[in-house]
Amino acid sequence: MQKKYIAILGLLLIAVAAFSFHMLKPEPATVENNRTEIYPENGVYCYTASGNMYFLSSDDYQVLNKVLIYGGLNMAAVADKKVYLTIRGEDSKAGKEIAVFRNGNIIKTIELERILPEKTIYNEHDCKAYVGHIAMNRKNYITVINTKNDTVEYIIPYFDKVIEDMAVYGNKLYVSSWYSRSPGELSQIDTINLDDYRLINTFPLDYIVTSMIVLDNTIYVIRSLSDEPVVYALDAESGKVEKRIELKKRYPWQIYKHQQDGKIYIYVSHYNAENMTGDSISCIDPETTEVIDVLPNALCAEVLGFNGKDILIGEQKNDRLSILRNRELIKKIGIGRVIAVATVSDSSE
């Protein structure tokens, strides 16, 4: 009888091991192009929860092309008017690729050495993309990609840490993370020198930064899914709070920077994922660190994008992309729940 139980237990362990292998085994992205024409270089890319990459005209926002590619998550416009989409994978298969788009179509994929790529950001200073991965077994990495030739140049070990957000400024990479062994307890912002990929600074925090941008020597951060109407301006060297920027609306969700008419502005979307509230975007002047406008008509803005003076809003509640211009909604595009937006324009070279 004992041998029988041992045999059953052995079979169960084999089944669990096989299932785990199946879960983590990378699988190439499945791609379906609806069309094969060559479209303009400039345009707006919108990736939806259903796996569709829509390519829209940057002039009138008409849908020019649609590519079905499963398992995508986050994207960024990079060099040579290309867009990188991280392929995290589906529930049953781990992803291990970057899908490269140009002229509205996928032109190639970049095979990565590590699985589960998540967030990607582009640095104009060195024309490289930095891809943060999802931590697995307390190991994590940041993959460095040369966007001129679409090749992996380096892998930065980032063990024991879960990446929340990343930002670049000049030759420095800032990473908000927390220790996988102590979720919610030990968090920090690390500064990595991009000349040699060495850690040059770390300052601990008693909260998790879920979204941040960097301008000059200041890091603007949003605390972990807090309803506190505040953006914190931190000194990039010491982590000390330089200023609490009081917002007029609650539930800050994501923070962005966008240049318009030669001047950089900071935008904060307001969205509460738990009760599906939030209907505005705050605009901050970084020179005065004051809120200069609160834009209406941004219902449940899960993600924002920018196209000149237009703000592109991925409305989670309505499963659509809305275009905000001069405080008014000028277009509502029913393409589904938009989870990532990237704009390619002459100014995004």
Backbone hydrogen bonds, N-H to C=O, Kabsch-Sander energy under -0.5 kcal/mol:
donor,donor_aa,acceptor,acceptor_aa,energy
5,Y,1,M,-2.0
6,I,2,Q,-2.2
7,A,3,K,-2.6
8,I,4,K,-2.3
9,L,5,Y,-2.8
10,G,6,I,-2.4
11,L,7,A,-2.1
12,L,8,I,-2.2
13,L,9,L,-2.3
14,I,10,G,-2.2
15,A,11,L,-2.2
16,V,12,L,-2.5
17,A,13,L,-2.5
18,A,14,I,-2.5
19,F,15,A,-2.4
20,S,16,V,-2.5
21,F,17,A,-2.4
22,H,18,A,-2.2
23,M,19,F,-2.2
24,L,20,S,-1.9
25,K,21,F,-1.7
27,E,94,A,-1.2
31,V,29,A,-0.6
32,E,68,L,-2.1
34,N,32,E,-0.5
34,N,66,K,-1.5
39,Y,37,E,-0.6
39,Y,103,N,-1.1
43,G,344,V,-2.0
44,V,56,L,-2.3
45,Y,342,A,-3.3
46,C,54,Y,-2.5
47,Y,340,A,-2.5
48,T,52,N,-2.2
49,A,337,R,-2.4
51,G,48,T,-2.0
53,M,67,V,-3.6
54,Y,46,C,-3.1
54,Y,52,N,-0.7
55,F,65,N,-2.6
56,L,44,V,-3.2
56,L,54,Y,-0.6
57,S,62,Q,-2.5
61,Y,57,S,-1.3
64,L,55,F,-3.1
64,L,62,Q,-0.5
65,N,55,F,-1.5
67,V,53,M,-2.5
68,L,32,E,-2.7
69,I,51,G,-3.1
69,I,67,V,-0.7
70,Y,30,T,-1.1
72,G,69,I,-0.7
73,L,86,T,-1.6
76,A,84,Y,-1.7
78,V,82,K,-2.9
81,K,78,V,-0.6
82,K,79,A,-1.2
83,V,101,F,-2.0
84,Y,76,A,-2.7
85,L,99,A,-2.4
86,T,74,N,-3.0
87,I,97,E,-2.3
88,R,71,G,-1.3
88,R,86,T,-0.9
89,G,71,G,-2.2
93,K,90,E,-0.7
94,A,25,K,-0.5
95,G,88,R,-3.6
97,E,87,I,-0.8
98,I,110,I,-1.6
99,A,85,L,-2.9
100,V,108,K,-2.8
101,F,83,V,-2.7
101,F,99,A,-0.5
102,R,105,N,-2.8
105,N,102,R,-1.9
107,I,100,V,-3.0
108,K,100,V,-1.2
110,I,98,I,-2.9
111,E,109,T,-0.6
112,L,96,K,-2.4
116,L,95,G,-2.7
118,E,132,G,-2.9
119,K,132,G,-0.6
121,I,130,Y,-1.8
123,N,128,K,-2.4
124,E,122,Y,-0.6
126,D,123,N,-0.7
127,C,123,N,-1.4
128,K,123,N,-1.1
129,A,145,I,-2.5
130,Y,121,I,-2.6
131,V,129,A,-0.5
131,V,143,T,-2.8
132,G,119,K,-2.9
132,G,130,Y,-0.6
133,H,141,Y,-1.9
134,I,116,L,-2.5
136,M,139,K,-2.6
139,K,136,M,-1.5
142,I,156,I,-2.0
143,T,131,V,-2.6
144,V,154,Y,-3.2
145,I,129,A,-2.6
145,I,143,T,-0.5
146,N,151,T,-2.7
147,T,127,C,-1.8
147,T,145,I,-0.8
150,D,146,N,-1.3
151,T,146,N,-1.2
153,E,144,V,-2.9
154,Y,144,V,-1.3
156,I,142,I,-3.2
158,Y,140,N,-3.1
160,D,138,R,-3.0
161,K,158,Y,-1.0
162,V,178,W,-3.2
163,I,161,K,-0.6
164,E,176,S,-3.1
165,D,176,S,-1.3
167,A,174,Y,-2.3
169,Y,172,K,-2.2
172,K,169,Y,-1.3
173,L,192,I,-2.4
174,Y,167,A,-3.5
175,V,190,D,-2.5
176,S,165,D,-2.8
177,S,175,V,-0.5
177,S,188,Q,-2.3
178,W,162,V,-1.6
179,Y,186,L,-2.5
180,S,160,D,-2.4
182,S,179,Y,-1.0
185,E,182,S,-2.2
186,L,182,S,-1.6
187,S,185,E,-0.7
187,S,205,L,-0.9
188,Q,177,S,-2.3
189,I,203,F,-1.7
190,D,175,V,-2.6
191,T,201,N,-3.1
192,I,173,L,-2.9
193,N,198,R,-2.9
194,L,171,N,-3.0
194,L,192,I,-0.5
196,D,193,N,-0.5
197,Y,193,N,-2.1
198,R,193,N,-0.6
200,I,191,T,-2.7
201,N,191,T,-1.4
203,F,189,I,-1.8
205,L,187,S,-2.5
210,T,208,I,-0.7
210,T,222,I,-1.7
211,S,222,I,-1.0
213,I,220,Y,-1.8
215,L,218,T,-2.5
218,T,215,L,-2.3
219,I,234,L,-2.8
220,Y,213,I,-2.5
220,Y,218,T,-0.6
221,V,219,I,-0.6
221,V,232,Y,-2.7
222,I,211,S,-2.2
224,S,208,I,-2.1
226,S,223,R,-1.3
230,V,228,E,-2.3
231,V,245,I,-2.0
232,Y,221,V,-2.1
233,A,243,K,-2.7
234,L,219,I,-3.4
234,L,232,Y,-0.7
235,D,240,K,-2.7
236,A,217,N,-2.6
239,G,235,D,-2.6
242,E,233,A,-3.5
242,E,240,K,-0.6
243,K,233,A,-1.4
245,I,231,V,-3.2
245,I,243,K,-0.7
246,E,244,R,-0.9
247,L,229,P,-2.9
251,Y,227,D,-0.6
253,W,269,S,-3.3
254,Q,269,S,-0.6
256,Y,267,Y,-2.7
258,H,265,Y,-2.3
260,Q,263,K,-3.3
263,K,260,Q,-1.7
265,Y,258,H,-2.5
266,I,284,I,-2.5
267,Y,256,Y,-2.4
268,V,282,S,-2.4
269,S,254,Q,-2.2
270,H,280,S,-1.8
271,Y,251,Y,-2.1
271,Y,269,S,-0.6
272,N,277,T,-2.7
273,A,271,Y,-0.6
276,M,272,N,-1.2
277,T,272,N,-1.1
281,I,295,L,-2.0
282,S,268,V,-2.7
283,C,293,D,-2.9
284,I,266,I,-3.3
285,D,290,E,-2.4
288,T,285,D,-0.7
289,T,285,D,-2.2
290,E,285,D,-1.0
292,I,283,C,-2.6
292,I,290,E,-0.5
293,D,283,C,-1.3
295,L,281,I,-3.5
298,A,279,D,-1.6
300,C,278,G,-3.2
301,A,270,H,-0.6
301,A,298,A,-0.8
302,E,300,C,-1.4
302,E,314,G,-2.1
303,V,314,G,-0.9
305,G,312,L,-2.1
307,N,310,D,-2.3
310,D,307,N,-2.1
311,I,324,L,-2.5
312,L,305,G,-2.9
312,L,310,D,-0.5
313,I,311,I,-0.5
313,I,322,S,-3.0
314,G,303,V,-3.0
314,G,312,L,-0.5
315,E,313,I,-1.1
315,E,320,R,-2.1
316,Q,300,C,-2.4
316,Q,314,G,-0.9
319,D,315,E,-1.0
320,R,315,E,-1.3
321,L,333,I,-2.6
322,S,313,I,-2.6
322,S,320,R,-0.5
323,I,331,K,-2.5
324,L,311,I,-2.9
324,L,322,S,-0.6
325,R,323,I,-0.5
325,R,328,E,-3.1
328,E,325,R,-1.8
330,I,323,I,-2.5
330,I,328,E,-0.6
331,K,323,I,-0.9
333,I,321,L,-3.4
334,G,332,K,-0.6
335,I,333,I,-1.9
336,G,319,D,-1.3
338,V,336,G,-0.6
339,I,47,Y,-2.6
339,I,337,R,-0.5
340,A,47,Y,-1.3
342,A,45,Y,-2.2
344,V,43,G,-2.9
345,S,343,T,-0.6
348,S,345,S,-1.6
349,E,346,D,-0.7
